[in-house]
Amino acid sequence: MWSDKTPGGEYKGVITFNIIEEEAQDDFNKREGYNLIPLNEKSNSYEPIKMVTDWANGNPDYVINKIKEGSDESNYYLRASNRYFVGIALPENTWYRLPSLVALSGGGLNMTTDMVAQTPTTSKNRGVTFPSFKTTYSTTPWPKVFAIYGAEDTDERQLVSSSKGNLRISTQTSSYWGNKHKLWFVEGKFSQEQIMAEINKTTAASGKKDATRFDSFAKNVYKEISTGGKQTFSHNTSIPVTDIKKITKADGTVRDYTLVVSDGYDRIAVQNFKLGVSDPDLAVDPDSISITPAAPQPAGSTASVSIDVLNNGTNDIASTYLLWRWNSTTAVQKVPIANFKAGERRKLKIEMKYPSHPDVLIFNINGYKDNPPNESDWENNRAQYKVGTGSVNLRATEIRVTPSKPQAGQIARFQVLVENESYTETITNTYLDWSINGVAKERISSITLAPREKKWITDLKVTSVPQGDKLTIKAEINSGHNRPSNEYREGGLDPWVDNKIEKVYDLKEKTLNLFVKSVSSGTATQSQNVTTRVEVGRENLPGDPMEAKTLAVKLFLVDASGKDTLVGTQQVTFSKPGENKTLMMSWNTGGQDLGNYNLVATINLPPSQGEKTYQDNQLSAGFTIYGRATNGYVQSNESYLRHFRHL
């Protein structure tokens, strides 16, 4: 018998039912008889299945439809082994495994921990007095849609451009086994009931043909997101509106859409949203540009420029503009454009005066990118037109180095500023040769210079500055006089002289200074362990590069005659200029004679790196060795006595 509701108590979703073993051979222990649900009861087809599915928070239509389809060996929960027959193998005699029904509802059941046999449990009593089992199982919630809306940059918008528009989505699905995350973006506004009806009509396609499942219902776009095996999966993302362009039209009209999210068991959530897509695209036709009268003309004479502008978008533009200027100046002229119809080509006339030299006219429709601000293609907004033919002259004008005061043995990075003096000609595929102290370095190739462009060539690096008093860098652009071969300077001057540049750096001027700031003094006995505190630093000098330096700090014990004994060496790393470091240097007095000594700490002596001065690279403090031990360990006291003897 079935209970008409789940039992109370601490169990969630408990099912209790009885199976009477009428024959001696009826032993359901081996067939999990207590774990079977009848397909029919009292002539009510699939009512027990529906009841269990409701308890498990599933979609009853999905489960019933799947069972009606018959066995599916590719799905564990739909295999033939889930079905048992009591009597003749007919549908009305079929019983179905409870764990599979729960799983097909998105829930889960652990046979070891969730199946609880109740007392009494012996074969003698079962079917006579109280042969029952309690079954607990886990349920999961139906999918959720937390958010779905159009956006552009950081702003929420119903109307977005096709180039920058996004859909912000926040959804969630949960399933105990085999969680999936399916999304349908459907054209039109539909209710949960309408979508649920379509879902239940197409159960056979679930998990097999989901991409085409709504095709006969409404225009749609399908996406399935990997859940990574998570029982609860949250999907928070932005997708470009172009991902759903199959169901949108870039005409600027806001329309209704529906988002459907489903797990793997046809449990769904539905959310309506509004979205409009516009596709503004203004352009200049470079092939339409002409000037009357044609060049050359006397400087200052008036001419008329004709140029076509286009509205390639799907919307009318009430107001926009065309910017134009000569390439040799920064002064911009603005030509208003009103009532620019979608698909329109319009010819503009611009009055100008000829300059004193060949030049290039620059045109840019909607040049400030503000009217409209969301064009789908900005590349076609700009065009240029050469007026006259000008000469070409390339120059190398400046060199700079990092660090500003290079040091021998260090890394140095150089930049060379090159310039194209032409008003009209673009130079492509030229090159820069350079050398350090007369040694040629790898050529910098594929340099492009637009008219009047100045460009820093930055790929010049020396991993170790050569030793010596000076560093000389030389650079030359277009050294072979072949890219281009027709350089020219006004007045008949040599056009190749200014292709070269040279700069000399003095390496004698050092930018590094290390120092010993303090050494602790102390007393100890013979053969006693001592810890001496040494503080060292790196001065924050201009030109000292922001890079790490590692150096040796040494500690000497010096007797009254000047004899020194090295008692400790430790490496110290300064990550940047201006840092101080404190070292605790441990050593042992050993068999040194009793008496007064000096402890002398040094850094970078003898020098491994060049410094501005070595006068503060060592420091001393007094130290005394007594004849009687006071303890086995001594930490010396700090002193600031300076000792300038180079060790």
N, C-alpha and C positions, 0 to 999 in steps of 0.2 A: 504494500500500500504506500501511497505518496502522502507526505504531509503537505498541507496546502500553503505553508509558508516556511521560511527558514526558521529553525529553532532559535530560541533566545540563548542567553548566556554569553560566555566570552568568545565563542566562535563566530567568525564572520562567514556568512554564506554556508550554513551547515545543511546537508541533505540527509534525511533519514528515510530508509525504505526497507521493506522486508521481502525476502525471497524464500518461499517455502520449499524445502527439499522433500519431495514426496516419495522419491525412490531412493533406495540405498546407494545407488551409484551417483546420485546427485550430490557431488562434492564441489562446491564452487570455489573452494580455496585455490585450486589450480587454474581456474578460469576467471578469477576475479569477479565472480558472480555478483558480489555485493557492490561492485563498482560499475554496473551496467544500467543504462537508462533505456526504457522501452520507447520505441518510435511512436507507438499508439497506446492509448488508454481509454477504455470505455467508448470505443469508436471515434475518439477524438484524435485524428491523425496529427502527429508531430507536436501535440500539446505538451507532452513531457519535455521534448527537446526545446521548445520555446520557453518553458518555465526555467529550465536549467540555464539557458542562454541569457535570459533576463537576470537571473541571480548573478551570473558571471559578468554582467555589464557588457554583453556582446550585442551584435546585430542579429536577431533571430532569423531574419530573412536570408542573410548571408549563409548562416550555418545550415538552415533547412535546405536552401537551394543547392549547397555543396553536397549534402548527403543525398539529395534527389538525383544529382548528376551521376552518382555511383562512385565506385572506388577509384582512387587516384594514387598509384604506387609512388609517384614522385613527391607526394605530400604525406609525411609520417602520420598526420592526424586524419587522413582520409583513406589510408590503406584498407584493404579488405579485412585485415586482422583486427580492425576496430569493431567489426560487426559480429554479433552472435545471434544464433537462432534458437528459440525455445519452441521446439516442435518442428513443423515443416518449414523449409527455407522460403518463407513468404515475407513481404514487407511488414504485414501486420504482426509477424512473430519476431521481428528484428529488435535486438537490444544493442545499444551503442555505448562504448567506453566513456565514462564520465571525464577522465583527464583530457581526452581529445576534444570533447565538447567545450570544456573550460578553455583549452588552448585556442580553439577556433573562435572563442569569444574575447581573445586578447589576454586571458588570465593564465594562471599556472597552478599546478598541483604537484606536490612532491609525494610520491607513493610511499616513501619510507616514513616521513614525518607527518603527513597530512591524513593518512588513513589510520583511524584509531578504532580498534575493536573494542566493543563494549561487553561487559560481563552480563550474562554468562556467555562463554565462547566455545564450549564443547559441542561436539557433533550431536550428542544426545539431546541437548536442550535447543539447539538451533532449529527454528521452524516449528517449535512446540511452545516455547515460552517467550524468549526475547532474543532472537538472532539478529542483532542490529549493529551497524557500524556508524561512527561519526566521521564525516569527511569535511576537512577544511581546505580552503584553496584561496589563492590571491587573485584579486581583480585589479584591473588598471583602468584609468579614465579614458574617455573618448578624446579624440584630438581637440586641440584648441588653436584659435587664431587670436593672437594678442594685438597684432597691428598689421595693416596693409594700406599703404598710401603712396602717392606720387611725391617725388622730391627732386630738387635741383640744387646742387652744392649742399648746403646745410639746411635749406628752407623746405618746409612741407608745401607742396603745390598740387593743385588738381591739373593745371595746364603746364606741361613741361616741354622742353625741346627734345627732339630725337637725338641730338648730339650729346646733351648733358643730363637728360632726364633719367631718373632711377625709380624703381619700386622698392620701398622699404618693407621688409617682410619679417614678421616674428610669429613663428608657429611651433607647435609641439605635438609629438605623438608618443604613446606609451604602449608597450606590449610585453608580456612576460617572456614570450618566445618569439623570435623572428620579427622584431620590430622593423617596420618600414616607414618611409616618409614620402608620400606621393602628393604632388601639387598639380592642380588643374587651374589654369587661368581661362575663364569662360566669358565669352562676349555676351553681354546682357545681364539683367538683374533677375536673380532666381532665389527662391526661398530654400530653407533647409529641407522642407517637405518635398519640393520639386526635385531637388538634387538627390535626395534620399530615394525617391521613387525611381529615378533613372539609374542610380547605383544598384538598386535591387533588381532592376530589369536586366542588368548586364553582369550578373554574378559570374557567369561562365568566363568572362574576359578578365576577371580579377587575377592579378599576378601573372597574366599571360599576354594580354593585349591592352594594357592600361593606356598606352599612348593614343589609341584610336577609340577608346571606350565611349567618349562623349560625341564622337563625330556626327552621329545621326541626331543628336540633341541640339547642339549649338557649336559654333566655331570656337576652338579652344587651343591652348598650348599646354603640353604636359611636361613636367619635370619630375624626376625621382632623385631624391637626395640620399646619399649613403648615411646610415645611422651609426656606422662603426660598431655594430653589435650592442649598442646601448639600449637598455630597457626603456629609458625615457630619453628622448632626443629633442633638443631645442634647436631650432633653425632661425638664426637672427642674421639677416644679410641684406644687401642691396644688390639688385640686378638691373642692368641697363634696360630701358624700355624697348630698346631694339630687340631684346630677347623675346618679346611678345608681339613683334611687329605684324605677325600673321593675323592678329585680331584687332590691331589698331589702324587708324588712318590719320596721317599727319596733316590734318586740315584745320587744326586749332579748335575743334569741337570737343567739349567734355562729354564723355559717354559713361554708361553704366557697365560695370564688369562684376564678376563674381569669382572669388577665390575659394577653391575646394581643397581641403587637406584631408588625407586619409591614411590610416595605418594599413597593415597587411590583411586586415579582417573586415574591411568595408565599413569601419566606423569612421564617421566624417565630422568635420566642422566646416561651416559655410560662412563667408563674410562678403558682403557687397562693398564695392568701392567705386569711386568716380575717377576718371583719368581722361585727359585730353593731351594730344601730342601735336606740337607744331614743328614745322621744318623750315624756318626762315633761312634763306641763302641769297645774299646779295653778291653781285660780282661786277667786275670790270672786264670788258673784252679788249685785251691788248692789241688784237689785230685790227680793231676799229680806229685806232688813234692816228690822226693825221694833223699836220700843221700847214697853214697857209698864210703867207707864202713860205715855201720850203726853204730850209737852210742851204747855204749860208746867207745871212742877212746882216746888215750893219747893226752894231750894238745899239740897243735902245729902240729899234724899230718895232712897230706893233705887228702882231700876228694873231691868228685865231686857231685855237686847238679844238678839234672835234673828237669826242670820245663817247662810246656807248656803255651804258650801265644797265644791268639786268636784275630783275627780281625773279630768281629761280625758285622761290619758295611757294608754299601753298596758301599763304595769307597776304592780304593787302597790307602795305606799310604806309601808315598815315604820314609819317615824316621821318626823313633820314637826310644824309648829306654826303658829299664827295670832298675829300681833302686833296689838295695838290701843292707841290712845292718844287723848287729846283734842288737837285741833289747837293749843290754847293752851299746851300743856305739852310737855316732852320725855320725860316719864316713860312708859316703855313696859311694857305688861303682855303676858305670854306664855301662850297657851293650847295645851297639847300635843294632838297628833292622832296616834293610833296605828292601825296596821293599816288604812291607807287603801287600799281596793281600787280597781283600775282601773275607771273608769267610774262610781265611786260618788259620790253627792251626800249630804252629811252636814250636819244642822242642829246648830249650836252655840248654847248659851245662856251669856250673859255677864252677871254682876251688876255694876252700876255705880251711881254716885251722881250726881245732877244737879249741874252746876256753878252758880256764882252769876250766870252770864250765858249767852246763847246761844253755842253752840259747834259744832264739827264733830268727829264721831268718825272716826278714820282706822283702816282695817283693812288688813292685809297678810299674806297667807299665804306662808310660807317667806320672810319679809321680809329675812333676812340672806343669802338666795340660796346656802344651803349644804346644804339637805337636801330635794330633790336640788340639785346645783350647776349643772345643765345643762338647765334648762327651755327648751322651744321658744318660749314666749311669756311674757314677764314683765309685759306691760301688764295682763293680766287678773288679776294677783295682788293688785291694790290696789283698794280702794273707799273711799268716804267717805259719811257720812250726817249731814245737817244736823239739829241738835237745837235747835228754836226758831228764831225769826227775829230777826236782830240789825240794828243800825243800821250805817251806813257813814260813815266819815270818812277822807279822803285828806289826807296831809301831805307837804310838802317840808321835809326836816330838815337837810340838810347840802350844802355845795358844796366841791369840791376842784378844784385846778388843777394842770396839769403844763406848764411847770416850776412849782415851788412859789412862786417869785418871778417873775411874768411881767415881760417887758421890752418897751418900745415897739418896734414893728417886727418882733417875733418871733412865731412860731406859739405859740398857747396852746390847750390842750385842757381842757375842763371836764367834770365829772361832777356830777350832782345826785342825791341820795338821796331817793327817795319811798317812802311807806309807806301800806299799807292797814290801818287799825286794826280793821277788822271781824273778828270771830271766825268769821263764817259766810258772808259774801258774797264772791264773786269778781267783780272789776271787769274788764270787757273793753273794749277799744277806747277807752280814755281817751287823754289827750294832755298834752304839756308845752310851754308857751310860754316863750321866754327872750329876753333882750335884753342888749346890751353898750353901756354909756354911753347908754342910752335908745334905741338903734337895735334894732328887732325883728329877730330871726333866724328861720330856717326852723323851723316847728313840728315837734316830734317826736311822731309819731302812733302809733296801734296799740299802746298800752301795755296789758298785762294784769297784774293784781295779784291773787294768790290771797289768801285770808284770812290776815291777820297778816304778809303778805309785805313785806319791805323790798327795794328794787331800785335799783341804781345805773343811771341813764340816762346813757349814755356817748357819744352821738353829737353832742356839742357841741364845735365847733372854730372857732377864729378864726385865719385865715391870717396876719394881721398886726395885732398889738395897736395900737390907736390911740395917737397921740402925746398927751402930757399928763401931769399929775402923778398921776392916779388912774385906776383901771379898775374900773368898777362892773358887776357881773353880777346880773341879776334873773331869777328863774324862778318859774313858777306852774303847778301841775298842775290840770287841769279848770277853766281860767280862765273858761270860758263857763257854768259851773255847770249843765252838761247831761249829763255822763257821769261819774258819775250826777248826777241833779238833786235827790236827797234826802239830801245829806250832813247829819249830825247830830252834835252834841257834847253830852255829859252836862252837866247843869246849865244848859241853855239858852244856852250860849256860842255865839258866832258860829262856824259850822262852816267858813267860808271863809277865816278869817284865817290859819290854819296851812297853807293851800295855797300860800302865797307864801314865798319866801326871797330874801334879798339879801346880797351880799358885796362888800366894797370892798378893792381891792389898791393898795398904794402903789407907784407907778411910779418915784418918786424914788430908791428904794433899788435901786442898780444891782448886778448880779451878775457883771459882766464886768470883768476887768482884764488889759490887755495891757502888755507891758514889753519894753524893749531891755536885754538882759543884758550884752552886750559888743560892742565895736567894735575892730578891730585898727588900730594905728597904723602909720606907715611913712615912707619917704622915696622920692623919685623925682625925675627931671629933667623938664624941659619936654617936652611931646609924647610922654610915655611911658605905656604901658599899665600899669594898676594893678588888682590884685584885692584888695578889702577884705572881710574876714570879719566878718559881722554875725550875732549870735545873738539871737533874739527868743523870747518865750514868752507863754503864756496861763495865768494863775494858776488853780489848782483851787479856785474859790470855791463855797460852797454856793449852790445855786439856778441856777448856770450850766448850761444844758441840755446834754445829751450830743448835740450836733449840730455840724456843720462850720461854720466861719466863715472867710471869705477877706477879707484886708485888704492895704493897700498899705504897703510898707516903702520909705522914701525915704532917699537919702544925699546930704548937702550938704557942700560945701567952703566953709569960713568963714574969711575973712582977718582980719587984726588989727583992722580997722575995724568988723568985724561984718557986712560984706557977704557974703551967702551965694550960692552957685551950686549948683543941682541937678545932680548928676553921675550919678545913677542911681535908677531906680524898679523895684521887683520885687514881684509879688504872692506872698503866703504864705497857705497854708490850714492851719488847725488843725482836726483832725477831732474833737477833744474837749478839755475842760478839762485842764490839767496838762501839756500838750505843749510842748516846746521845739523850735525849728527853727533850723538854721544855713544862712545864705545866703552865697554867694560872689558879690559884686557887682563887676562889671568896669567900668572907666571909664578915661578918658585925661586926663592933666594939661593937654594942649593948650598954649595960650600964656599960662598963668597966670604972674604975676610970681614971681620967686624970693623965698623967705622961709618963715616958719613959719605954719601954718594949723591949724585944727581940722576933723576929719571928724566930722560930726554925723549919726547915724542916728535916724530917727523911725519910729513905727508908729501908724497910725490918727490922724494929725494932718494937716490938721484932722479932727475926729472924723466918721466915717461911721456909727459905732455908739456908743451911750452906754456910758460906763465908770464904775466906782466912783471912780477917780482917774486923772488924766493925768500925775501927777508923775513917773512912771517910763516915760513913752512915748518918751523920747529919751535919747541918750547920746553923748558925744563922746570923741575921741582925737586926740592930736597928729599932725601930718603936716608934713613939710618938703619943699620943692621946691628942689633944688640946681641949680647952673649947668652941671655937667658930667655927662653920662650915664655910668652904670656898666654898664648893659645895657639891652635893649629891653623888659624885662618885670619888674614888681615885685610881690611879694606882701607886703602890709604886716604889721607885727607887732601882736599883740593888746594892748589896753589896757583898763583898767576905769575910766578917768576919767569922771566923770558931768558932764553939762552940762544945765542945766534951762531953757535958753532955748527958748520955744515958737516954732517956725518955721511 
